[in-house]
Amino acid sequence: MTSQERLAFLLDIGGLDYKAAASVAGVSPLTIKSYRKPSSGRNVPETILLPIQRHVFERLSAIATAAGYELQPAA
């Protein structure tokens, strides 16, 4: 999965639009939008992906916990 595919996946499963993702990553919404466009030579920096990934995982964990599931780290 390319970094652009990872970004698209995280935005989709996290229910984030460009503005929300930009706020989480500390960048401009136009930056997120430009990285979302397909490109063979342009990679999304980890400094943008990691905060978004962390936000999405925290949100999914909160949903699972609210549904009564007990989450534990993988062994």
One Martini backbone bead per residue (centre of mass of N, CA, C, O) as a GRO file, in nm:
protein
   75
    1MET     BB    1   0.096   0.038   0.025
    2THR     BB    2   0.072   0.347  -0.021
    3SER     BB    3   0.070   0.654   0.121
    4GLN     BB    4  -0.188   0.744  -0.030
    5GLU     BB    5  -0.358   0.497   0.046
    6ARG     BB    6  -0.336   0.535   0.350
    7LEU     BB    7  -0.471   0.807   0.362
    8ALA     BB    8  -0.740   0.725   0.236
    9PHE     BB    9  -0.807   0.505   0.443
   10LEU     BB   10  -0.802   0.682   0.700
   11LEU     BB   11  -1.022   0.880   0.608
   12ASP     BB   12  -1.244   0.672   0.569
   13ILE     BB   13  -1.244   0.519   0.852
   14GLY     BB   14  -1.241   0.807   1.015
   15GLY     BB   15  -1.426   1.031   0.885
   16LEU     BB   16  -1.237   1.234   0.723
   17ASP     BB   17  -1.170   1.535   0.625
   18TYR     BB   18  -0.954   1.770   0.528
   19LYS     BB   19  -0.983   1.954   0.779
   20ALA     BB   20  -0.954   1.740   1.000
   21ALA     BB   21  -0.682   1.622   0.907
   22ALA     BB   22  -0.526   1.888   0.920
   23SER     BB   23  -0.565   1.937   1.222
   24VAL     BB   24  -0.426   1.678   1.320
   25ALA     BB   25  -0.148   1.734   1.141
   26GLY     BB   26  -0.081   2.050   1.105
   27VAL     BB   27  -0.218   2.138   0.827
   28SER     BB   28  -0.334   2.200   0.530
   29PRO     BB   29  -0.600   2.110   0.341
   30LEU     BB   30  -0.440   2.123   0.070
   31THR     BB   31  -0.233   1.911   0.146
   32ILE     BB   32  -0.421   1.673   0.169
   33LYS     BB   33  -0.545   1.697  -0.113
   34SER     BB   34  -0.276   1.660  -0.273
   35TYR     BB   35  -0.210   1.370  -0.150
   36ARG     BB   36  -0.480   1.229  -0.256
   37LYS     BB   37  -0.365   1.240  -0.518
   38PRO     BB   38  -0.251   1.073  -0.770
   39SER     BB   39   0.099   0.954  -0.745
   40SER     BB   40   0.412   0.811  -0.822
   41GLY     BB   41   0.631   1.037  -0.672
   42ARG     BB   42   0.445   1.093  -0.412
   43ASN     BB   43   0.489   1.118  -0.067
   44VAL     BB   44   0.367   1.078   0.242
   45PRO     BB   45   0.447   1.193   0.526
   46GLU     BB   46   0.478   1.079   0.847
   47THR     BB   47   0.400   1.359   0.981
   48ILE     BB   48   0.104   1.308   0.868
   49LEU     BB   49   0.019   1.009   0.917
   50LEU     BB   50   0.056   0.953   1.227
   51PRO     BB   51  -0.162   1.141   1.353
   52ILE     BB   52  -0.396   1.016   1.195
   53GLN     BB   53  -0.361   0.726   1.286
   54ARG     BB   54  -0.391   0.780   1.589
   55HIS     BB   55  -0.674   0.902   1.575
   56VAL     BB   56  -0.819   0.658   1.449
   57PHE     BB   57  -0.744   0.448   1.665
   58GLU     BB   58  -0.875   0.596   1.902
   59ARG     BB   59  -1.160   0.598   1.784
   60LEU     BB   60  -1.193   0.290   1.750
   61SER     BB   61  -1.143   0.221   2.047
   62ALA     BB   62  -1.383   0.381   2.161
   63ILE     BB   63  -1.599   0.222   2.012
   64ALA     BB   64  -1.530  -0.061   2.122
   65THR     BB   65  -1.561   0.012   2.421
   66ALA     BB   66  -1.859   0.113   2.403
   67ALA     BB   67  -1.944  -0.190   2.300
   68GLY     BB   68  -1.771  -0.386   2.523
   69TYR     BB   69  -1.483  -0.408   2.449
   70GLU     BB   70  -1.162  -0.560   2.511
   71LEU     BB   71  -0.856  -0.416   2.473
   72GLN     BB   72  -0.545  -0.565   2.358
   73PRO     BB   73  -0.240  -0.619   2.315
   74ALA     BB   74  -0.035  -0.774   2.131
   75ALA     BB   75   0.189  -1.048   2.189
   0.00000   0.00000   0.00000
